[in-house]
Structures are given as structure tokens and as C-alpha cells.
Amino acid sequence: MTHMGNAPFYVQSGGWNFDDAGKELTAPGVNVIPVPAGKADPAMMTAAGGSTIPGVVFGSMACTSTGLVYLFGGLAIDDYEVYDYQDYDADGNVVNQTASKALWTSVNTLHTFQITEGAKTAAVNGVGELLKPRNNSVTPTARNGHALLYLPAATVARLCLEEGALLLYGGSNVTSPTLGRELLNETMAVDYLSATAWDTTVWLYDIAADKWLQLPVAGSAEAPPGLMYHSMTVQG
């Protein structure tokens, strides 16, 4: 959730659905849900300009208090596999059919955009894609099911950062070839993967320096466990 002016807003992006032929599709764009005081059922608005934000599944977003949004990782459709199968018509006759299966891949792109509000509208501006941060820094590996958190400047002041930062933890690349590059939901990920497949690295993104930093862990006994589909929060 973020704020524009003095009003809180929920921000939604990504997901997937099916077209009329049963083909899997990702859902690009950004939706904004204002949360006016005293109303239990706020209306969702599609943000103008949001179609430039690619649709991903199980990515993670972090919002600042001024309408700036960061979106990292997730699953994207890389290609489709076409296959034939047989079905039956209303009269019981065998009918040859063709269908397609989405081939999913994890990504490690970081998108940023600003949400602005009108009287009854919302818009996405300043869309940016940070594929190769400056200073030749390393980047987190492709993943989905992770958590991303915005840390205000005051929270990371002792790290001597000029602006705020993003904290990234967990997730996994669950679309390995051995799994057929299928889209795995939370239950399937638990059934197919062992905990060793879940990422345990902690990353900090320095917004001002446009640079990812992998944070060291004090000791193996204090290392956080591998997690997917979790949440994070910050105190202070």
C-alpha cells in the first residue's frame, strides 16, 4: 500500500488468466484501489500508462510513501509449446484438437514507476527497467515467490545511504527444465521442491547508487531459513 496526497492506496500488478481458447496469459498493467475513509468497498481503477509494466506471476512489489513503486522478479511466459490431443464431440466421435502450454521462466528484472492521482483517475509515469545496475554490481538471481520491502531513508541511515533501500529475501527459481517449466502454485512448490531449492540470500538495493548488495550473515546458526510466498515487515 502507498499514499498519494493524504489518501492511502493499494497497488496491484501482474497475475495470469486464460483466454477463450484456454491459453494461459499474463496480465500486464497496474490497478490502483483507493481506500477512502468510511467506505467498505472501494472501487478499483486501472492506471493509465500501466500497460508498459509487463505481467508477471509471483513477483513482489514495494511501495514508498509518495507513490513510487518497485517491482522485482516473478514468473513470465517465455514461449508456448503446441501439442495435439484427441477429444470427443457431442455425438461421441473422436476429434483431433490442438492446444498450447505456457512455458514459464523466472526473471530478475527490477521495474520502477510512479503512480499519480487525478480526481477520479490514476496514472503510471516514469516507468523504468533496471536490467544492469551501474557500477558493474552483481544482481540477485531470477526468482519468484520472494518478498521485497522498502526501507525508508531514516531506517537505513546508519548504513550511510543517501536515499532509501529495498530489502529482498527468499523465493526460488521453480521453473527448472526438470519440472517442465510449469507454473507451480504454493502447494505444488512444496510438493516438488525441497527446502534446499529455496533461496536464503539477503539482498539490499541502494536506490541512490542503483546497486545491489548481498548482505553477509553473521553466522550459520543465525542464517534465516529458505522461504517462499512469505511476507516481511520493518520495525522503525
N, C-alpha and C positions, 0 to 999 in steps of 0.2 A: 504494500500500500504506500502511496505517496501523497503529497499535498500540492495543490495549485491555489495560490492565494491562501485563504484560511480554511479551504474545504478539503477534506480527505477524499482520496480516490483509490479504488482498486484498479490494477492494471493486469490485463490478461493477454497472452500471446501464445500462439502455437496450438498444438494438438493435431489430431487426424480424424478423417471421416472417410466415407465411401461415396462414390458417385452412383448414378442409377444402374450402372453395369456391374457394380460391386468392386470397382477398382479402388484401391487404397490411395488416399491423397492426404498430403499435409495441409494445414490451414495457416496460410500466411496472414499477416496483418496484426493489428493491435486493437483491442477493445478496452474501453475505459468505463468504469462503473462509479459514478459519483455517489457519495454516501451522505446525503443531506440529513441534517438533524431532524428527528421525529418521523422519518419515513422508513417503513419496514421493507419496502420493495422498490429500491432504486432501479432506474432504467439503465440498460447497457447502451453505450454509444460506440459505434465503430469510428476509430480515429482516422481522419483524413490523412493520406500520405503513408499510412501504415503498411500498405501493400509491398513496400520496399523491404520490409522486415521478413526474412524467409521463415517459413513454417518449420518448426522442429518439435519433436516429442521428447518429453522428459528432460528438457533443458532447465535452466534455472535463471531467475531474474532477481536483480537487486535494485531498489529504488532509493534515490536520495529524497530529501525533504523538499526539493524545489522542482520536482517533475522530471529529473534526469534519470534514465533507466539504462541498466546494463543487462545484457542477455548473453549467457555463455553456454556453449556446448549443446548437447542434445542429440537426438537421432534425426537424420534426414534421409529421404529416399534417394538412393544413388542411381538406381536403374530398376527395370522391371523384367521379370522372367516370364515369358509367354509359354503356356503349356496347353495341351489338348486333353479333353476328358469326355466321357460319354454320360449322357443323361437320358431321361425318358420324357416323352411328350404326354399330353393328356390321354392319348389312345394307347399308351404303353409301348410305343415304338422307340427304338434306340436312336438318339440324336447326338451327333458329334458337336461338341462345344469347344470354344477357345476361351481361356481366361488368362489373367496376368497376376503375378505375385510380386509385391513390392520387395526390393532388396534394400535393406536399411544399413546405414553406416553412421558411426558416431563421428561428431565433428568437434573441433576445438577453437572455433571462431568466437570472437568477442565482439558483439554489436553494442552500440550505444546510440541512444536517441533521446530527444527532449519532447515532452508532452506539454502542449499549451491548451488552454481552455478558452472557449468563447461563451456566449450567453447560453447556448443550448448545444454546443458542439465541442469536439476535442480534435486536436491535430497533432501529428508527429512531425517533428522538424529535426534538422541537424543529424540525419542518420549517418553513422559511420561504422565501418567494419575494420577491426584491428586484427589483421592476419599475422603480421610480422612486426611486433613492437620494436621501437627504436633501441639503440644501444646493443643490438645483437643478443638480447636476453633470451633465455630459454623460455618455453611456454609449457603449460600443463598439457598432458596428453589428451587426445579425444576421449570424451566420456559422456555418460548420461546418468540420470538418477542421482546427481550430486546436489550439493547445496551451495548457494552463493549469497554472501551477506555484505552489505555496505557498511563500512566503518567511518563515521564522521571524523573530520579533522581533529576534533578535540579528543577523540578516543585514541587516536594513533599519534598524538603529539609527542610522546616520548620516543617515538621512532624517527623523529626529525623529518617527517614527510610534510611537503608543502600543502598538500590537499588531503582529502580522504583517501580511503583504500577499499579494495574488495578482498574478501576472505573466501577462499574456495576450499571445499573439503569433500572427499568421498566420491562415490559414483563408480562406474566401471564401463568398459567397452564390451557390452554383452552381445555384440553382433559379429562375433568371430566366425570365420568360414565353417568351423565345425558345427555351429548351431544353425547353419543355413541362412544367416543374415536375416533372421526373422525378428519381428518386433516382439520383444518379451515384456510382459507387464510385471508388476511386483511379484505376484505369485510364481510365475514362470521363472523369473530370475532366481528366486530362492531354490526352486526345484532343479534348475540346470547348472547353477554355479555354486562353487564352494566359496567360503569367505575369503580365501586367498585371492580370488579374482576381483575383489573389491578394493579400490584404491585407498591407501592410508596416508598419502602425502598431503601436506598442508601448504597452500599457496597464497601469497599476498600480491595483489596487483596495485602498484604505486600509480595512482591516476595521473599525478603531475609529471612523473618521469616516463609514463607509458611503458611500464616494465613489470614483468612478472618476477617474483622472488619465491623460491621454495624455502619454507621455514624449517629450521632444524628442530628435532625433538630432543628434549633434554636427556632422555634415557629410554631404553627399550621397555622398561617397566611402566613408563608414563606415556607410551605411544598410544594414540587413540585407535580404537578398533576400526576395521573396514566397515563402511556403512553405505547403503543405498536407499533412496527415497526417504531421506531423513530431513530434518529441519535444523536450523541454527538460530541463535539469537545472541545479542551482545549486551553486556551489562556495563552501564556507564556511558 
